[in-house]
Amino acid sequence: MELAAALLSVVAPLVPAIKGWLDSVAHRNRSLARAEIIRARPASPSDTCDVHPEREEDNG
């Protein structure tokens, strides 16, 4: 029982930090997922800012 009390006294102060870290990871994952969805959307015909003509580069 003393071991459980000692473990709880060590872990209890870390709970808010762990929660903050998990919230940060979740926010990052949601942001990455939104970015992936935006990149996967097909471009509309009127949206020409993403279309770049291919350029020939000088390799000489």
Residue, then its C-alpha position, 0 to 999 in steps of 0.5 A: m500500500e505504501l508503494a501505491a501511495a508513493l507512486l501516486s504522489v509522484v504521478a499526480p503532479l505529472v497529470p496536467a503536464i501529460k494532458g497538455w502534451l496529449d492535447s498538443v499531439a492531438h492538435r498537431n494531428r488534426s492540423l496535419a489531417r486538415a492539410e492533407i485533406i486540403r492538398a487532396r482536393p482537386a483544383s477547380p478550373s478557375d483556381t490557376c494559382d496552383v498550376h505552374p507550367e513546366r520549365e526547362e532547366d539548363n543543365g549545361 
